[in-house]
Amino acid sequence: MILVLLGTFPLPFDRPLLEIEKAIEKGLIKEEVIVQNGHTLFETEKMTLRPFIPLNELLALYDDADLIISQAGTGSFIKGLRKNKKIIGIARLAKYGESVDDHQIELLNEFSQAKYILPWREEDDFESIFLESGNFEPKPFISDNKKITEFLTNYIDSI
């Protein structure tokens, strides 16, 4: 099963769903796809969309997932990393009205440089990233609260 997390930010984020649906139609993705779509409205019969999933149920879905495709949110990433899951991360972008700024690009870069996740950047072909995920072995996650706190403090100070 593939778990897709679009976050709960009150702006739509359909870019990943469009590409995932294409991959399903081509037969590249054969697994069940469950999406926590938050405020993103998307019509499909190829994926199960649920706007908001209670935490205990969401954690069970993390456990069952073979792959997680997630917006570049710290909470979503860390929940998956603590469960040693393969994660493809994608940043919400301000230019598409998906976010008020581009802070998720920085988070995506930090987590991918540490080899915790596979980044799916705007210029990347999803099918290639998806195929790469089959061989991807994430580096074991070690929480560095001081570094994360410092990063978030610097980000907040820059606003």
Secondary structure, DSSP 8 states (H G I E B T S, - for coil): -EEEE--S-SS---HHHHHHHHHHHTTS--S-EEEE-TT-----SSSEEES---HHHHHHHHHH-SEEEEES-HHHHHHHHHTT--EEEE---GGGTS-SS-HHHHHHHHHHHTTSSEE--TTS-HHHHHHHHTT---------HHHHHHHHHHHHHH-
